[in-house]
Amino acid sequence: MLRNTRNFTKTKIFSPKNIKQKVSVPSAFSPRIQNYSAPQLLNRNLCGLSTLVSNNVVGYQKHYPIIRHNYQFNVKSLYSTAVEEFVPEPADELRLQNLKNIGISAHIDSGKTTLTERILYYTGKIQDIHEVKGKDEVGATMDWMELERERGITIQSAATYAKWKDTSINIIDTPGHIDFTIEVERALRVLDGAVLVLCAVAGVQSQTMTVDRQMKRYNVPRVSFINKMDRAGSNPDRVIEQIKSKLKIQAAAVQIPIGKEDNFQGVVDLIKMKAYYNEGYKGNLLVEKEIPEDLFEKAQEARSNLISVLSDIDETICELYLEEKIPTEKQLTDAIRRSTISLKFTPVFIGSAFKNTGIQPLLDGICSYLPNPTESKNVALDIDDNEKPVDLVSYSNKPFIGLAFKLEDGKYGQLTYVRIYQGKLEKGQFVNHVKTGKRIKVSRLVRMHSNSMEEIDEAGAGEICALFGVDCASGDTFTDGTNNYSMSSMFVPEPVISLSLTPKVKNSPNFSRALNRFQKEDPTFRVKVDTESKETIIYGMGELHLDIYVSRMEREFGVSCTTGKPLVAYRETINSKSEFNHTHKKQTGGAGQFARVIGYIEPATTGEEKGTANEFLNNVVGGKIPTQYIAACEKGFQDAISQGSLCGYPMVNVRLELHDGLAHAVDSSELAFRLAVFHAFREAVKNSRPQILEPIMKVDVVVPTEFQGNVLGSLSRRSGVIVDSEVQDDYSTITAEVSLNNMFGYSSELRSITQGKGEFSMDYLKHLPVLGNVQEEMIKEYNKKKAEK
């Protein structure tokens, strides 16, 4: 792009094609242009004013080299027949080809953080291996929060970077618990590939399926790693079958194990047909040997299976398969890469992170099969062109576009994690905040390694970096000001649980400061002040989620709080159509209030799978309700659905249609119509069979088979519906649908009935109507509380 600070319009640098582009010539240059004919200009290498511009506009030749091509001249206008041809810089292209942005995702306790620790060790990023839960009084590198080391779980996603052979790898380690699912969501939103970690014993679990949905939502290719091969009961073949049946994606092993359980020694690579063993201090030496004789036949069979699966997906392998030719090592590698990037296939690696086995071959697989930034399709929305989708090109010599995907409260102020999709970011550069339009100076630019950072001067396209001192929210877009593009937002699930929060020391300034900070960091953490009780209510994804924030409030902000009993995020809805014809009339001295509204309310969707969205339809014709009051009518509708008539819970799946009304020339106002719709809705709800909905959770319980009967009985007592029960070796997996309200305290009960050997996880499924007798009790309790106030 050639730009002039004077009256020279934007000029694109083109190769000759068929599109005419008119370019104005500055009046200061006109006399000089008139001295030359078009051939003379070309012969003098002026090339569309390149010499003139370089003489008159400082710095343009330096930053925007001009490509010579044919022009047609008019006296004071210059026309070029051209279309843009983008050529990346060779050094930048080479850097991007050797760059990977990956996430490590899995179910709880599958070994994500342990795997990341080994990756950092073998790539030379850290000098020694430390374990999760701080068993060696140090703790894993990526679990840097004190709470994470105490509880042995990952709470926040942490970013780092490493180099393996010639490839630079940006890594984000994500939590496995459903309560922190937003951390996985926003990590996968900005990554080009992922490693899906599975337990060799438990296989595909509930959160594995949640992570799989998130990967598919953002079209993230993945390689799968079956971890914990040293555990008793490990069975990689069963896990691969579960990937295909439960995750609905083609998968095949690219390795087979040498030994199993306690005797797990290494892996056989089915592409190279070699055996690999980890030797030396903490497995830092990878030794290549011939395949053991007793495994050679099994390896041949597994390789044939890999080729057979690929032949159904990849055309090249299919042709070789039909011709009964054996693919070469390169043909197989290229086919796996193509199939993985096209989201049709996942290669499956095996190993044991804890036993330091099989990690280096996994790193080779990440480099070989996952895409680089130029191979990922990234789309921005052009705000100036009705949010038209625009494909981005991940090169540094294009206009800058970046997405802020995560915020942290650092010791130097707000730390903003940014993924650069296009262009580059330099220290001291000014960027545009698309949402606010403000220009912001990048005063500090850092690359993160867990909670430590490295100062850098610039970051190119495809990189993940962090900024200091930038006031923004998660999901905001930044540009260099040459375009007005915005990246699409990430999916944010609705909270399912709430509890009241009261600081022990009243009027503490840090209380509101902490809540504001947490809301900015985490879109699933919400805060609301109850208008009647004046209590502060916090909302989140689960008991653990809210418990962590209460603990952080005390540790980081010095505010101790008392919490009330956890409350379920109930909703209200309607079940039938109800018409309304309401007149709002209020006469006082002077101008009064008058508004009449006519219409109906009905369920927005019907059937078992009811939606949660509400809808306002304006079908008023003939100006019965003046246009300027329609927005006020919609506000009245929003006011009414924010608090239902039964128990005061928000209403969902409601459609209000407005088709008639009446206004007064003097007494009608926005307030009058807002109140008219509000009261009309409240009256109509009484005749539309209102109902209270409660959140239903999908509960997965994994227990030793001997305790299966106890668990089934405990779920039945909690009014759970058993959906599936599967026995795998000595363990049983039970899937049930249970009301969230009935799940409080279940972790303690499960420990007692399984001698501490059982574990469970919950995932929000849907909202369903409560039982009739329960609804009556809830309404009585609500009315009783209102009467007391």
C-alpha positions in Angstrom: 0.0 0.0 0.0 1.4 3.4 -1.0 0.1 6.2 1.0 0.9 10.0 1.0 0.3 12.4 3.9 -0.7 15.0 1.3 -3.4 14.9 -1.3 -2.0 11.7 -2.9 -4.6 9.0 -2.7 -4.0 5.4 -1.6 -2.2 3.6 -4.4 -1.8 -0.2 -4.5 1.4 -1.8 -5.8 0.2 -4.2 -8.6 1.3 -6.6 -11.3 -0.4 -5.9 -14.7 -3.9 -7.3 -14.9 -7.4 -6.3 -16.1 -8.7 -3.9 -13.4 -8.4 -0.1 -13.9 -7.4 1.8 -10.8 -7.5 5.6 -10.9 -4.7 7.3 -9.0 -4.8 11.1 -8.4 -1.6 13.1 -8.9 -0.6 15.8 -6.4 -0.8 19.2 -7.9 2.8 19.8 -6.9 3.8 16.9 -9.1 1.6 17.8 -12.1 4.0 20.2 -13.9 6.8 17.6 -13.7 4.6 14.8 -15.0 3.6 16.9 -18.0 7.2 17.1 -19.0 7.3 13.4 -19.7 5.4 11.0 -21.9 4.4 7.6 -20.6 7.4 5.8 -22.2 9.8 8.4 -20.9 8.5 7.9 -17.4 8.9 4.2 -17.7 12.4 4.5 -19.2 13.4 6.9 -16.4 12.2 4.2 -13.9 9.8 6.7 -12.4 7.3 3.8 -12.4 4.1 5.6 -11.4 5.8 8.5 -9.5 8.3 6.4 -7.5 11.0 8.9 -7.9 8.7 11.9 -7.4 7.2 10.3 -4.3 10.6 9.4 -2.9 11.8 13.0 -3.5 8.7 14.6 -2.0 7.2 12.2 0.6 9.7 11.1 3.3 10.2 7.4 3.8 7.9 6.0 1.2 10.6 4.4 -1.0 12.0 2.8 2.2 8.8 1.1 3.4 6.8 0.6 0.2 9.0 -0.5 -2.7 7.2 0.1 -6.0 7.0 -2.5 -8.7 7.4 -1.3 -12.3 4.6 -1.9 -14.8 2.6 -0.3 -17.6 0.6 2.9 -17.0 -1.7 5.0 -19.2 -1.4 8.7 -18.6 -3.7 11.6 -18.7 -2.6 15.2 -18.1 -3.3 15.3 -14.4 -4.5 11.7 -13.8 -2.6 8.4 -13.8 -4.4 5.1 -14.6 -3.0 1.7 -14.0 -4.4 -1.6 -15.2 -3.6 -3.9 -12.3 -4.6 -6.4 -9.6 -2.8 -7.0 -6.4 -0.1 -9.7 -6.3 1.2 -10.3 -2.8 4.7 -11.7 -2.4 5.9 -12.7 1.2 9.4 -12.0 2.4 11.5 -15.2 2.0 12.9 -15.0 5.6 9.3 -14.5 7.0 8.0 -17.4 4.9 10.8 -19.7 6.2 10.0 -18.6 9.8 6.3 -19.4 9.4 7.0 -22.8 7.9 8.9 -23.7 11.0 6.3 -22.4 13.5 3.6 -24.3 15.4 0.9 -23.0 17.8 -0.4 -25.9 19.8 -2.6 -26.5 22.8 -2.5 -29.5 25.2 -6.0 -30.5 26.1 -7.7 -33.5 27.8 -9.9 -34.8 30.6 -9.0 -34.2 34.2 -5.9 -36.1 35.4 -4.9 -37.4 31.9 -1.4 -36.0 32.3 -1.5 -32.7 30.3 0.7 -30.7 32.6 3.1 -33.7 33.1 3.4 -34.0 29.3 4.1 -30.3 28.9 6.8 -30.5 31.6 8.5 -33.3 29.6 8.2 -31.3 26.3 9.9 -28.3 27.9 12.6 -30.5 29.4 13.4 -32.4 26.2 13.4 -29.2 24.1 15.9 -27.7 26.6 13.5 -25.0 27.8 13.9 -26.1 31.4 16.9 -27.7 33.1 15.0 -30.4 35.2 11.7 -32.1 35.5 9.3 -31.2 38.4 6.1 -33.0 39.2 2.5 -31.8 39.6 1.2 -31.0 43.1 4.7 -29.8 44.1 5.7 -33.3 45.3 9.4 -32.2 45.1 8.5 -28.8 46.8 9.0 -27.1 43.4 5.9 -28.0 41.3 5.4 -28.2 37.5 6.5 -25.2 35.5 3.1 -24.5 34.0 1.2 -24.8 37.3 2.7 -21.6 38.7 -0.3 -20.4 40.9 -0.1 -21.4 44.5 -3.7 -22.7 44.4 -2.8 -25.0 41.4 0.2 -26.5 43.3 -1.9 -27.0 46.4 -4.8 -28.7 44.7 -2.8 -30.5 41.9 -5.1 -29.1 39.1 -4.6 -26.6 36.3 -6.8 -23.6 36.9 -5.6 -21.1 34.3 -4.2 -21.8 30.9 -0.5 -21.0 30.7 1.6 -20.1 27.6 5.2 -21.0 26.9 7.4 -21.6 23.9 10.1 -24.1 23.0 12.3 -25.1 20.0 12.5 -28.7 18.7 15.1 -29.2 16.0 14.3 -26.4 13.5 10.7 -25.8 14.6 9.6 -23.2 17.1 6.5 -24.2 19.1 4.2 -22.0 21.1 2.4 -24.1 23.7 -0.7 -23.4 25.8 -1.4 -25.9 28.6 -5.1 -25.9 29.4 -7.2 -27.0 32.4 -9.1 -30.3 32.3 -11.9 -29.5 34.7 -15.3 -28.5 33.2 -15.5 -25.5 35.6 -12.6 -23.9 33.8 -13.8 -24.7 30.2 -13.5 -21.0 29.1 -9.7 -21.4 29.4 -9.8 -24.2 26.9 -12.3 -22.3 24.7 -10.2 -19.2 24.3 -6.9 -21.2 23.9 -8.3 -23.3 21.0 -9.8 -20.1 19.5 -6.3 -18.8 18.7 -4.3 -22.1 18.1 -3.5 -23.8 14.8 -3.3 -27.3 16.2 -3.7 -29.4 19.4 -2.6 -32.5 21.2 -5.5 -34.4 22.6 -4.2 -36.4 25.6 -6.1 -39.6 26.6 -5.6 -42.0 29.5 -4.7 -45.5 28.3 -7.0 -47.0 31.0 -10.0 -44.7 31.1 -9.9 -43.7 27.3 -12.5 -41.2 26.1 -14.1 -39.5 29.1 -16.7 -36.8 29.5 -14.3 -33.8 29.3 -12.6 -35.4 26.4 -15.8 -35.1 24.5 -16.2 -31.5 25.6 -12.7 -30.7 24.3 -13.5 -32.5 21.1 -16.5 -30.3 20.5 -14.4 -27.2 21.1 -11.8 -28.4 18.7 -14.4 -29.0 16.0 -16.1 -25.6 16.8 -12.8 -23.8 15.8 -11.6 -26.3 13.2 -8.5 -27.2 15.1 -6.6 -30.3 13.8 -5.3 -32.6 16.4 -2.8 -35.4 17.1 -3.8 -37.8 19.8 -1.5 -39.0 22.6 -2.5 -42.1 24.6 -0.7 -41.4 28.0 -0.2 -43.6 31.1 0.8 -46.7 29.1 2.6 -47.9 32.2 -0.6 -48.2 34.2 -2.3 -51.5 35.0 -5.2 -52.1 32.5 -3.8 -49.9 29.8 -5.3 -50.8 26.4 -4.4 -48.4 23.5 -6.5 -50.5 20.9 -9.7 -49.9 22.9 -8.9 -46.2 23.2 -8.5 -45.9 19.4 -11.9 -47.6 18.9 -13.4 -45.1 21.4 -11.9 -42.2 19.5 -13.6 -43.4 16.3 -16.9 -44.3 17.9 -17.4 -41.6 20.5 -15.5 -38.6 18.9 -16.7 -39.5 15.3 -13.2 -39.0 13.7 -11.1 -41.5 11.9 -8.0 -42.5 13.8 -5.2 -45.1 13.6 -2.1 -45.8 15.5 1.3 -44.5 14.1 3.0 -46.4 16.9 2.6 -49.7 18.8 3.9 -50.3 22.4 7.0 -52.4 23.3 5.8 -54.1 26.4 2.8 -52.9 28.5 1.9 -51.8 32.0 5.0 -52.2 34.3 7.0 -53.6 31.4 6.4 -50.7 29.0 9.8 -50.0 27.5 9.3 -48.0 24.3 7.5 -47.7 21.0 7.6 -49.0 17.4 7.3 -46.3 14.7 5.0 -47.7 12.0 6.1 -45.1 9.4 9.9 -45.7 9.7 9.4 -49.3 11.0 12.0 -48.8 13.7 11.9 -49.3 17.5 12.6 -46.4 19.9 13.7 -46.6 23.5 14.3 -43.8 26.0 17.6 -44.2 27.9 19.9 -42.0 29.9 19.0 -39.5 32.6 15.2 -39.1 32.7 14.9 -40.5 29.2 16.8 -37.7 27.4 18.5 -40.1 25.0 16.3 -41.6 22.3 17.8 -44.8 21.0 16.8 -46.2 17.6 16.9 -50.0 17.2 15.4 -52.7 15.0 11.9 -53.9 15.8 12.0 -56.9 18.2 11.2 -60.2 16.4 8.2 -61.0 18.5 6.6 -57.6 17.5 7.5 -57.5 13.8 4.4 -59.3 12.6 2.2 -57.1 14.9 3.9 -54.0 13.5 3.3 -55.1 9.9 -0.4 -55.7 10.7 -0.7 -52.3 12.4 1.0 -50.5 9.5 -1.4 -52.2 7.1 -4.3 -51.0 9.2 -2.9 -47.5 9.1 -2.6 -47.6 5.3 -6.1 -49.0 5.0 -7.6 -46.2 7.1 -5.8 -43.6 5.1 -6.9 -45.1 1.8 -10.5 -44.2 2.7 -9.5 -40.5 3.3 -6.5 -39.6 1.1 -6.6 -40.0 -2.7 -2.9 -40.6 -3.2 -2.9 -43.5 -0.7 -6.2 -44.8 -2.2 -4.6 -45.0 -5.7 -1.5 -46.8 -4.3 -3.8 -49.1 -2.2 -5.9 -50.1 -5.3 -2.7 -50.7 -7.3 -1.4 -52.8 -4.4 1.7 -50.7 -4.1 3.4 -50.0 -0.7 3.6 -46.3 0.1 7.0 -44.8 0.8 7.8 -43.2 4.2 7.4 -39.7 2.6 4.1 -40.6 0.9 2.7 -41.9 4.2 3.9 -38.8 6.2 2.4 -36.4 3.6 -0.9 -38.3 3.5 -1.2 -38.2 7.4 -0.4 -34.5 7.3 -3.0 -33.7 4.6 -5.7 -35.8 6.4 -4.9 -34.3 9.8 -5.0 -30.7 8.5 -8.2 -31.3 6.6 -9.8 -32.5 10.0 -10.6 -36.0 8.6 -8.1 -38.0 10.6 -6.0 -38.0 13.9 -2.7 -39.9 14.1 -2.4 -41.7 17.5 0.8 -41.7 19.5 1.4 -43.6 22.7 3.7 -43.2 25.7 4.0 -42.4 29.3 4.9 -38.8 30.3 5.5 -39.8 33.9 7.9 -42.5 32.9 9.6 -40.2 30.3 8.8 -42.6 27.4 7.6 -41.7 23.9 7.7 -37.9 24.2 10.4 -37.2 21.6 8.5 -39.1 18.8 5.4 -37.1 19.8 7.4 -33.9 19.3 8.4 -35.2 15.8 4.7 -35.9 15.1 3.7 -32.4 16.2 6.2 -30.9 13.8 5.4 -33.2 10.9 1.6 -33.4 11.0 0.1 -30.2 12.6 -0.3 -27.1 10.4 1.8 -23.9 10.5 0.0 -20.5 10.7 -0.1 -20.1 6.9 -2.0 -23.4 6.5 -4.8 -22.4 9.0 -7.8 -20.5 7.6 -8.4 -17.3 9.6 -11.3 -15.0 8.8 -11.9 -11.4 9.9 -15.1 -9.4 9.6 -15.0 -6.1 7.6 -17.0 -3.7 9.8 -17.1 -1.1 7.0 -18.7 -3.6 4.6 -21.5 -5.0 6.7 -19.3 -7.5 8.4 -18.3 -9.3 5.2 -15.9 -12.2 5.9 -12.3 -11.5 4.8 -9.6 -14.2 4.6 -6.4 -13.2 6.4 -2.9 -14.0 5.2 -0.5 -14.9 8.0 2.6 -12.9 6.8 4.4 -10.1 8.5 4.4 -7.6 5.6 0.6 -7.3 5.6 -1.4 -4.8 7.7 -1.4 -5.8 11.4 -4.4 -7.6 12.9 -4.3 -9.2 16.4 -6.8 -10.7 18.9 -6.6 -10.2 22.6 -7.7 -13.6 23.9 -6.7 -13.7 27.6 -6.1 -11.1 30.4 -4.1 -11.4 33.6 -3.5 -9.0 36.4 0.3 -8.8 36.5 2.5 -6.9 38.9 3.1 -4.3 36.2 -0.6 -3.9 35.4 -2.9 -5.7 33.0 -1.2 -8.3 30.9 -2.9 -8.9 27.6 -2.2 -12.1 25.6 -2.4 -11.4 21.8 -2.4 -13.8 18.8 -1.0 -12.0 15.7 -3.0 -13.2 12.7 -1.5 -10.8 10.2 1.3 -8.2 10.0 3.7 -7.7 12.9 3.8 -5.9 16.2 6.7 -3.7 17.2 7.7 -2.1 20.5 6.7 1.6 20.4 4.1 1.0 17.6 0.6 2.5 17.8 -2.3 0.1 17.3 -6.0 0.8 16.9 -8.5 -0.7 19.4 -11.3 -1.6 17.0 -14.1 -1.6 19.5 -13.4 1.9 21.0 -11.5 3.4 18.1 -8.6 4.5 20.4 -5.0 4.5 19.3 -2.8 2.7 21.9 1.0 2.7 22.1 2.7 -0.6 22.6 5.1 0.3 25.3 6.2 -3.2 26.4 6.1 -6.4 24.3 6.9 -9.7 26.0 7.0 -13.5 25.2 5.5 -15.6 28.0 7.0 -18.7 29.7 4.5 -19.7 32.3 4.6 -16.8 34.8 8.0 -15.4 33.6 8.5 -13.2 30.6 11.1 -12.2 28.1 11.2 -8.7 26.6 11.1 -8.7 22.8 11.3 -5.8 20.3 8.9 -7.3 17.7 6.6 -10.3 17.1 5.7 -11.5 13.6 2.5 -13.0 12.1 1.5 -16.2 13.7 3.1 -15.5 17.0 1.6 -15.4 20.5 2.9 -12.5 22.6 1.7 -10.3 25.5 1.3 -6.5 26.0 1.4 -4.4 29.1 -0.7 -1.4 29.9 -3.4 -2.0 27.3 -7.0 -1.4 28.5 -9.2 -3.9 26.7 -11.4 -7.0 27.2 -11.0 -10.6 26.3 -11.9 -11.0 22.6 -11.1 -7.5 21.4 -9.4 -6.9 18.1 -6.4 -4.6 17.3 -5.3 -3.3 13.9 -2.7 -0.9 12.6 -5.5 1.5 11.5 -5.3 0.7 7.7 -8.5 -1.4 7.9 -11.5 -1.8 10.2 -11.6 -5.5 10.7 -12.8 -7.5 13.7 -12.1 -11.1 14.5 -15.1 -13.3 15.3 -15.9 -13.8 19.0 -15.4 -17.0 20.9 -18.2 -19.1 22.4 -18.9 -18.3 26.1 -21.1 -20.9 28.0 -23.8 -19.6 30.4 -23.1 -20.0 34.1 -25.0 -22.8 35.9 -24.5 -22.0 39.6 -24.5 -19.0 41.9 -24.0 -18.1 45.5 -24.2 -15.0 47.7 -20.9 -13.3 48.7 -20.4 -10.9 51.7 -17.1 -9.4 52.7 -16.3 -9.8 56.4 -15.0 -6.2 56.5 -17.7 -3.9 55.1 -16.9 -1.2 52.6 -13.6 -2.8 51.6 -12.4 -1.1 48.4 -10.6 -4.2 47.3 -13.9 -6.2 47.2 -15.3 -4.4 44.2 -11.9 -4.2 42.6 -11.4 -7.9 42.9 -14.8 -8.7 41.4 -14.2 -6.3 38.5 -10.8 -7.9 37.8 -12.2 -11.4 37.8 -15.1 -10.5 35.5 -12.6 -9.0 33.0 -10.4 -12.0 33.1 -13.1 -14.7 32.9 -16.3 -14.2 30.8 -18.0 -17.1 32.6 -17.7 -15.4 36.0 -20.6 -12.9 36.5 -21.6 -10.6 39.3 -25.0 -9.2 40.1 -26.4 -7.2 43.1 -29.8 -8.5 44.1 -32.2 -5.5 44.0 -34.3 -6.7 46.9 -31.8 -8.3 49.3 -28.9 -6.0 48.3 -26.7 -9.1 48.4 -23.8 -9.6 45.9 -24.4 -12.7 43.9 -21.6 -14.4 41.9 -22.3 -16.8 39.0 -20.0 -19.5 37.6 -19.6 -22.9 36.0 -19.5 -24.9 39.2 -18.8 -25.1 42.9 -15.0 -25.5 42.3 -15.0 -22.5 39.9 -16.6 -20.2 42.5 -14.6 -21.6 45.4 -11.3 -20.8 43.5 -12.4 -17.2 43.0 -13.3 -16.8 46.7 -9.9 -18.2 47.6 -8.1 -15.9 45.1 -10.0 -12.9 46.5 -8.5 -13.6 50.0 -5.0 -14.4 48.7 -4.5 -11.8 46.1 -6.7 -8.9 47.4 -6.8 -9.6 51.1 -10.6 -9.7 51.2 -12.1 -12.5 53.4 -15.7 -13.4 52.5 -18.5 -15.5 53.8 -20.5 -17.3 51.2 -24.1 -18.5 51.2 -25.5 -21.8 50.1 -24.9 -22.4 46.3 -27.9 -21.6 44.3 -28.9 -23.2 41.0 -29.4 -21.0 37.9 -33.1 -21.7 37.4 -35.0 -20.2 34.5 -38.7 -19.6 33.7 -40.6 -20.1 30.5 -44.1 -20.2 29.0 -45.9 -23.1 27.4 -48.8 -21.6 25.4 -49.8 -18.6 23.4 -51.5 -15.7 25.2 -52.8 -12.4 23.7 -52.7 -9.0 25.3 -54.4 -5.6 24.8 -53.1 -3.3 27.5 -53.5 0.4 28.0 -51.1 2.3 30.2 -52.7 5.6 31.4 -51.5 7.9 34.1 -52.7 11.4 34.6 -51.0 14.0 36.7 -50.8 17.8 36.6 -49.6 18.7 33.1 -48.6 16.0 30.5 -49.6 12.5 31.6 -48.6 9.0 30.3 -50.5 7.1 27.6 -49.7 4.1 25.6 -51.7 1.1 24.2 -50.1 -2.1 23.0 -51.8 -5.1 21.3 -50.1 -8.4 20.5 -49.3 -11.8 21.9 -46.6 -13.9 23.6 -45.8 -17.5 22.8 -42.9 -20.0 23.1 -40.1 -19.2 20.7 -39.5 -22.9 20.0 -41.5 -25.9 20.8 -40.7 -29.6 21.3 -38.4 -31.3 23.8 -35.3 -29.4 22.8 -36.4 -25.9 23.7 -34.2 -23.0 23.0 -32.9 -20.3 25.4 -33.1 -17.2 23.2 -35.9 -14.7 23.4 -37.4 -12.8 20.5 -39.1 -9.5 19.9 -41.2 -9.1 16.7 -42.4 -5.7 15.5 -45.3 -6.2 13.1 -46.9 -2.8 13.6 -48.1 -1.2 10.4 -49.7 2.2 9.5 -47.9 4.0 12.3 -50.3 2.9 15.0 -47.2 3.0 17.3 -44.8 5.7 16.1 -41.4 4.3 15.0 -39.5 6.3 17.7 -41.3 4.3 20.4 -40.6 0.7 19.1 -37.2 0.6 20.8 -38.8 1.6 24.1 -41.3 -1.3 23.6 -38.4 -3.7 23.1 -36.8 -2.4 26.3 -40.0 -3.0 28.2 -39.9 -6.6 26.9 -36.3 -7.0 28.1 -37.3 -5.6 31.5 -40.1 -8.1 31.8 -38.1 -11.2 30.9 -35.2 -10.3 33.2 -37.4 -11.4 36.2 -40.1 -14.0 35.8 -43.4 -13.8 37.6 -43.2 -17.2 39.4 -39.9 -16.9 41.4 -38.1 -14.0 39.8 -35.8 -16.1 37.6 -34.8 -14.9 34.1 -37.2 -16.0 31.4 -36.1 -17.9 28.3 -37.7 -19.2 25.0 -40.3 -16.4 24.8 -41.4 -14.5 21.7 -43.4 -11.3 22.0 -45.2 -10.1 18.8 -46.5 -6.5 18.7 -48.9 -5.8 15.9 -51.1 -2.9 17.0 -51.5 -0.1 19.5 -52.3 3.5 20.0 -50.4 6.7 20.8 -51.4 10.2 22.1 -49.9 13.3 20.5 -49.1 14.8 23.9 -49.1 12.2 26.6 -47.3 9.3 24.8 -43.6 8.9 25.5 -40.8 6.3 25.5 -41.4 5.6 29.2 -45.1 5.2 28.7 -44.7 2.5 26.0 -41.9 0.8 28.0 -44.2 0.5 31.0 -47.1 -0.5 28.8 -45.2 -3.5 27.3 -43.8 -4.5 30.7 -47.3 -4.7 32.3 -48.9 -6.2 29.3 -46.3 -9.0 29.3 -46.8 -9.7 33.0 -50.6 -10.0 32.6 -50.2 -12.3 29.5 -47.7 -14.6 31.3 -50.4 -15.6 33.8 -52.5 -17.2 31.0 -49.6 -18.9 29.2 -48.9 -21.7 31.7 -45.5 -20.4 33.1 -43.0 -23.0 34.3 -39.7 -23.1 36.1 -36.8 -24.8 34.4 -33.7 -26.3 36.2 -30.3 -27.2 34.8 -29.7 -30.9 34.1 -26.1 -32.1 34.2 -24.5 -35.0 32.4 -22.7 -36.9 35.1 -19.9 -39.4 34.4 -18.8 -41.6 37.3 -15.8 -43.9 37.0 -15.5 -46.5 39.8 -14.1 -50.0 40.4 -16.6 -52.6 39.2 -17.3 -53.8 42.8 -18.9 -50.4 43.7 -21.1 -50.2 40.6 -24.3 -51.1 42.5 -23.6 -48.6 45.2 -23.2 -45.8 42.6 -26.3 -46.7 40.7 -28.2 -46.6 43.9 -26.8 -43.2 44.9 -27.7 -41.7 41.6 -31.2 -43.1 41.7 -31.7 -41.6 45.2 -30.8 -38.2 43.6 -33.5 -38.7 41.0 -30.9 -39.3 38.3 -31.7 -41.0 34.9 -29.1 -43.7 34.1 -28.2 -43.2 30.4 -25.3 -45.6 29.9 -23.2 -48.1 31.9 -20.0 -49.6 30.5 -17.6 -52.0 32.1 -13.9 -51.8 31.0 -11.7 -54.4 32.7 -11.9 -53.7 36.4 -13.6 -50.3 36.1 -17.2 -49.2 35.4 -18.2 -45.9 33.7 -21.7 -44.8 34.5 -23.4 -41.9 32.6 -26.5 -40.3 34.1 -28.6 -37.1 33.7 -29.2 -35.5 37.1 -30.6 -32.2 38.2 -27.8 -29.8 39.4 -29.8 -29.1 42.5 -29.5 -32.7 43.5 -25.8 -33.0 42.9 -24.6 -30.8 45.8 -22.4 -32.7 48.2 -22.1 -35.7 45.8 -18.3 -35.7 45.9 -18.3 -36.6 49.7 -21.0 -39.3 49.2 -19.0 -40.8 46.3 -15.8 -41.0 48.4 -17.6 -42.7 51.2 -19.4 -45.4 49.1 -16.3 -46.2 47.0 -13.7 -46.0 49.7 -12.2 -43.0 48.0 -11.6 -44.9 44.7 -14.4 -43.3 42.6 -14.3 -40.1 40.6 -16.9 -38.1 38.8 -17.3 -35.1 36.4 -20.3 -33.0 35.4 -21.1 -31.1 32.2 -24.1 -28.9 31.6 -26.6 -30.6 29.3 -29.9 -28.6 29.2 -32.7 -27.0 31.2 -35.8 -29.1 31.9 -39.1 -28.3 33.8 -39.0 -29.1 37.5 -41.6 -31.4 39.0 -45.0 -29.9 39.8 -44.8 -30.3 43.5 -41.3 -28.9 43.5 -42.5 -25.8 41.6 -45.3 -25.2 44.1 -42.9 -25.3 47.0 -40.5 -22.9 45.2 -43.3 -20.4 44.6 -44.5 -20.6 48.2 -40.9 -20.1 49.5 -40.4 -17.1 47.1 -43.7 -15.5 48.2 -42.8 -16.0 51.8 -39.5 -14.3 51.4 -41.2 -11.4 49.6 -43.7 -11.0 52.4 -41.0 -10.9 55.0 -39.3 -8.1 53.2 
